[in-house]
């Protein structure tokens, strides 16, 4: 055979191989696109116990008073009233009674102020707890592969191409 014929024959074989690769690649691309179109990310539902726990943390973070605060305030009021009656009954003069009652109300206001400070600290801590539990949940979802954050948002529009 002549060298030109050999070159032409080699080029023809290479062309056929390229055509075969192209056809095979097109078939593989179509197959991958079909599989991607039918692909669904796994759905994960949050366990009921976790929802209940988060609801408790939310309620505590949104609380308007300390747990048991109304009982403490009622007890303070009752003790102040008892002290006022005792001061009126046992004080030697009206000035002494007024001084004792004023002291009682001052102590009650101090106790109420302390409750307010404790409530502010409680509320701040409960908000931190709620944020921490939210972050913890999201980290667990991501580490377990149950989050979609690593995937494209709309996987059905993806396509493979060569």
C-alpha positions as CSV (number, residue, x, y, z in Angstrom):
1,X,0.0,0.0,0.0
2,X,1.0,3.5,-0.7
3,X,1.8,5.8,2.2
4,X,-1.0,8.2,1.2
5,X,-3.5,5.4,1.3
6,X,-2.2,4.3,4.7
7,X,-2.5,7.8,6.1
8,X,-6.0,8.1,4.7
9,X,-7.0,4.7,6.1
10,X,-5.5,5.7,9.5
11,X,-7.4,9.0,9.4
12,X,-10.6,7.2,8.5
13,X,-10.2,4.8,11.4
14,X,-9.4,7.7,13.8
15,X,-12.5,9.5,12.5
16,X,-14.7,6.4,13.1
17,X,-13.3,6.0,16.6
18,X,-14.0,9.6,17.3
19,X,-17.5,9.3,15.9
20,X,-18.0,6.1,18.1
21,X,-16.8,8.0,21.2
22,X,-19.1,10.9,20.4
23,X,-22.1,8.6,20.0
24,X,-21.2,6.7,23.2
25,X,-20.7,10.0,25.0
26,X,-24.1,11.3,23.8
27,X,-25.8,8.2,25.0
28,X,-24.1,8.5,28.4
29,X,-25.1,12.2,28.6
30,X,-28.7,11.4,27.8
31,X,-28.8,8.6,30.4
32,X,-27.2,10.9,33.0
33,X,-29.7,13.7,32.2
34,X,-32.6,11.2,32.5
35,X,-31.3,10.0,35.9
36,X,-30.8,13.6,37.1
37,X,-34.4,14.5,36.1
38,X,-35.8,11.6,38.2
39,X,-33.4,12.2,41.1
40,X,-35.0,13.3,44.4
41,X,-33.1,14.4,47.4
42,X,-34.0,12.3,50.5
43,X,-36.7,13.9,52.6
44,X,-36.0,14.2,56.3
45,X,-38.6,15.0,58.9
46,X,-37.7,16.5,62.2
47,X,-38.5,14.1,65.1
48,X,-41.5,15.0,67.2
49,X,-39.4,14.9,70.4
50,X,-37.0,17.5,69.0
51,X,-40.0,19.7,68.0
52,X,-41.4,19.4,71.5
53,X,-38.0,20.3,73.0
54,X,-37.5,23.3,70.7
55,X,-41.1,24.5,71.5
56,X,-40.1,24.4,75.2
57,X,-36.9,26.4,74.6
58,X,-38.9,28.9,72.5
59,X,-41.5,29.3,75.2
60,X,-38.8,29.8,77.9
61,X,-37.0,32.3,75.7
62,X,-40.2,34.2,75.2
63,X,-41.2,34.1,78.8
64,X,-42.5,37.3,80.5
65,X,-41.4,36.3,84.0
66,X,-39.2,33.8,85.9
67,X,-40.6,30.4,86.6
68,X,-42.4,30.8,90.0
69,X,-42.0,34.6,90.0
70,X,-45.7,35.3,90.6
71,X,-45.5,33.0,93.7
72,X,-42.5,34.9,95.0
73,X,-44.2,38.3,94.4
74,X,-47.4,37.1,96.2
75,X,-45.3,35.9,99.1
76,X,-43.5,39.2,99.3
77,X,-46.8,41.1,99.3
78,X,-48.2,38.9,102.0
79,X,-45.0,39.3,104.2
80,X,-45.1,43.1,103.7
81,X,-48.8,43.3,104.6
82,X,-48.1,41.1,107.7
83,X,-45.2,43.4,108.7
84,X,-47.3,46.5,108.2
85,X,-50.0,45.2,110.5
86,X,-47.4,44.2,113.1
87,X,-45.7,47.6,112.8
88,X,-49.0,49.4,113.3
89,X,-49.9,47.2,116.3
90,X,-46.6,47.2,118.1
91,X,-45.0,50.5,117.2
92,X,-44.7,52.9,120.2
93,X,-45.4,56.0,118.1
94,X,-46.8,56.8,114.6
95,X,-43.4,57.9,113.5
96,X,-41.9,54.5,114.4
97,X,-44.8,52.7,112.6
98,X,-44.2,54.9,109.5
99,X,-40.4,54.1,109.6
100,X,-41.0,50.4,109.9
101,X,-43.6,50.3,107.1
102,X,-41.3,52.5,104.9
103,X,-38.5,50.0,105.6
104,X,-40.7,47.1,104.7
105,X,-41.8,48.6,101.4
106,X,-38.2,49.5,100.6
107,X,-37.1,45.9,101.1
108,X,-40.1,44.7,99.0
109,X,-39.0,47.0,96.2
110,X,-35.4,45.7,96.5
111,X,-36.6,42.2,96.3
112,X,-38.8,43.0,93.2
113,X,-35.8,44.7,91.6
114,X,-33.6,41.7,92.3
115,X,-36.3,39.5,90.6
116,X,-36.2,41.8,87.6
117,X,-32.4,41.4,87.4
118,X,-32.7,37.6,87.7
119,X,-35.4,37.6,85.0
120,X,-33.2,39.6,82.6
121,X,-30.3,37.1,83.2
122,X,-32.7,34.2,82.8
123,X,-34.1,35.5,79.6
124,X,-30.7,36.2,78.1
125,X,-29.5,32.7,79.0
126,X,-32.6,31.1,77.5
127,X,-32.1,33.0,74.3
128,X,-28.5,31.7,74.2
129,X,-29.8,28.2,74.9
130,X,-32.3,28.4,72.0
131,X,-29.7,29.7,69.6
132,X,-27.3,27.0,70.7
133,X,-29.8,24.2,70.2
134,X,-30.8,25.6,66.7
135,X,-27.1,25.7,65.7
136,X,-26.6,22.2,67.1
137,X,-29.5,20.8,65.1
138,X,-28.3,22.4,61.9
139,X,-24.8,21.0,62.4
140,X,-26.2,17.5,63.0
141,X,-28.4,17.8,59.8
142,X,-25.4,18.8,57.8
143,X,-23.0,16.2,59.2
144,X,-25.5,13.4,58.7
145,X,-26.0,14.4,55.0
146,X,-29.6,15.3,55.6
147,X,-29.2,18.9,54.6
148,X,-29.6,20.2,51.1
149,X,-27.1,22.9,51.6
150,X,-24.4,21.1,49.7
151,X,-26.6,20.4,46.7
152,X,-27.8,22.7,44.0
153,X,-31.1,24.2,44.8
154,X,-32.9,23.0,41.7
155,X,-31.2,19.7,40.7
156,X,-33.9,19.0,38.0
157,X,-32.5,21.8,35.9
158,X,-29.0,20.4,35.9
159,X,-27.7,18.7,32.9
160,X,-24.5,16.8,31.9
161,X,-22.5,17.9,28.9
162,X,-19.3,16.9,27.4
